[in-house]
Structures are given as structure tokens and as C-alpha cells.
Amino acid sequence: METAIVTGASSGIGRAVAAALVDRGFRVIGTSRNSSTVTDPAPGVEYRDLDLTDRASIQGFVNALDGVVVDVLINNAGESQCGPLEELPVDAIRRLFELNVFGAVELTQALLPGMRQRRQGKIVNVGSMLASFPLAYRSSYVATKAAIKGFATAARYELRPFGIEITTVEPGSIATGLSGRRTKYVGAQSPYLQSFTSAIATLDAKEANGISAEQVARTVIKAVDDKKTLPIYAVGSNAPLVFLARRLLPRSVIESVMAKAYNVSA
Ligand SMILES: NC(=O)c1ccc[n+]([C@@H]2O[C@H](COP(=O)([O-])OP(=O)(O)OC[C@H]3O[C@@H](n4cnc5c(N)ncnc54)[C@H](OP(=O)(O)O)[C@@H]3O)[C@@H](O)[C@H]2O)c1
């Protein structure tokens, strides 16, 4: 039986991916910062504690694997953040990078030697379509998702000769309730307040009407199944059409369509 690790498997996309992998016959180790409080665990998933912002927690999680052969790693855990660049507290940006980027990178580094020795492994980073289509007031989040994609798109050339595939799934708007948990940084007297409020309300509405986490899970499973992965898999928010438009249309047109869609100036 193959083993998969899914970070952030307590809710949303991670939970759906963990459940789908169990259905596919994997032994699935799912993570949560506090696995004893997971209210809706995915059936068949073995939950363990992991806080990706805490290096001791990452080390403890890796040590506790103690010889478990890990075939698949899904770097899913993440947080959403928004605010005008001028007002984002640097400590909040650092914390976001710790979770969305550095934690995932450190966990990946810990699992790579075993995968390389066995000449077999699959790593899927859950990015965001916002990394391909950046949006106002999401600069820190966009930057983390561009960073995690960058690690994968560059390292895929290093890892393929060792039988390891690494790729990124970019979800669009997904109805997981993530928007309710998004940290917001904007001052009550901010000169950006009106534009920020309107853009984020539009974003929240799109997420509330987004596709399901289970649909994203199907794309993640496709990435796991593909013998040779694509550099990016996108799902939700009319991804095939939107990526095609980006290939065919001038950048200025795409930017003004994005700006109009989110009520910000292009
Ligand atoms: N929803 C969307 O529209 C959307 C779109 C594009 C990309 N994404 C990405 O998809 C991924 C999953 O998002 P989701 O929508 O499913 O959100 P979610 O339901 O809020 O799930 C986030 C997961 O991350 C875990 N997590 C949070 N902080 C953590 C930390 N410090 N260390 C380890 N794990 C932590 C949470 O687990 P605990 O709270 O149990 O620790 C939870 O399982 C994220 O990377 C997100 O950026 C989502």
C-alpha cells in the first residue's frame, strides 16, 4: 500500500484530497495543527499534528514518520491574507511565508532523500490561480503562491532524473469558507479602504459561489496519477478558458478584464 501525506487535511481542499486518496487505496497521513480537535475528519485518514510555522513541529512530525515510506506529498496547508501592500504588517507577511512557502519547502526537503533513493515520488503543491492572475490587495498571498510554484517549476528539472515528479495545482475560486478565515489588514482611515472593501467583497462572493473542494481534489488526483506531470494544473474559475485567453490576448487586455471583474483600476 502506498503512503501519502496531505498537509492541512482538517478541512476544505486538504480534507477532500485526503479522502480521495483513501478511496484510491492509499494510506493517508493527514495533518492539522491540533489533530485531536479536528471536528470532521476524513474517514480512513490518520491525523497527526503539524504546525508548518514552527520548525520544531516540522522536525517532530518528520522524526515520528520513523521509517514510513512516503510516496506522495501534498503540500496543501495554507492561509489567505489580504490588505494594501502599504499597510500589510511585515510580521504578518513573514508568518504567511513561513506557512505557505518555507514550511512546505522544509517538509519537501525532509522527504526528498527517501524518494530519491527509491527513485519514486510525487509532490503536489497547492498554489492559487492568483499567482497566474494577480489581484489587488492580495500581494502577500500572491507572492507566497508564486514562490511555492517557483520552487516546483524549477526543481522539476532536478527531480525528474530521480523518478520524482513535482508540480503545482492552481485552484481558482473554491467554496471552502477560506474567505471567512482570511486575515485582513486595512486601517479604518485607510486611503485604500473603499477600493479594498469593494474588491474583497467581490472576491468573497466569487469564492462563495466557487466550485467544490471535491472538484479540486479530482485535479490533484490527476496530478498524482500522471506519470509525467504538467508544470501546472489549474481548476475552477473557468481555468481552461482563462488560461487560453491569457495566451491569446495582450497582457493589457487581461489586466483590464481582471480589474473590471474586481472593481479596481487597471
Ligand atoms: N479556497 C479557495 O478559494 C482557494 C483558492 C486557491 C488556493 N487555495 C489554497 O488551497 C489550500 C487549502 O485551502 P482551503 O480553502 O481548503 O482552506 P482551509 O479549509 O482553511 O484549510 C486550510 C488548512 O491549512 C491548515 N493550516 C492552517 N494553518 C496551518 C499551520 N500553521 N500549519 C499547518 N497547517 C495549517 C488548516 O489546518 P488546522 O487549522 O487544522 O491546523 C487547514 O486544514 C491553501 O493553500 C489555499 O491557499 C484555496
The ligand as an ORCA input file, in Angstrom:
! r2SCAN-3c Opt
* xyz 0 1
  N     -10.498     28.214     -1.118
  C     -10.001     28.793     -2.186
  O     -10.707     29.543     -2.899
  C      -8.563     28.571     -2.597
  C      -8.154     29.042     -3.840
  C      -6.840     28.855     -4.235
  C      -5.944     28.206     -3.402
  N      -6.364     27.754     -2.179
  C      -5.345     27.094     -1.341
  O      -5.811     25.805     -1.002
  C      -5.223     25.405      0.240
  C      -6.314     24.911      1.160
  O      -7.224     25.969      1.382
  P      -8.749     25.729      1.821
  O      -9.567     26.661      1.025
  O      -9.064     24.295      1.811
  O      -8.688     26.345      3.300
  P      -8.993     25.766      4.744
  O     -10.238     24.943      4.733
  O      -8.911     26.947      5.664
  O      -7.765     24.796      5.024
  C      -6.530     25.255      5.448
  C      -5.784     24.097      6.082
  O      -4.475     24.570      6.445
  C      -4.182     24.140      7.761
  N      -3.321     25.096      8.431
  C      -3.587     26.396      8.727
  N      -2.552     26.952      9.375
  C      -1.602     25.978      9.490
  C      -0.299     25.926     10.061
  N       0.247     26.983     10.678
  N       0.391     24.759      9.967
  C      -0.150     23.684      9.369
  N      -1.379     23.653      8.822
  C      -2.099     24.793      8.894
  C      -5.538     24.051      8.457
  O      -5.471     23.049      9.462
  P      -5.701     23.311     11.039
  O      -6.492     24.579     11.177
  O      -6.464     22.094     11.452
  O      -4.333     23.382     11.604
  C      -6.459     23.589      7.333
  O      -6.522     22.185      7.275
  C      -4.468     26.626      0.772
  O      -3.092     26.508      0.471
  C      -5.089     27.771     -0.005
  O      -4.220     28.867     -0.132
  C      -7.651     27.910     -1.763
*
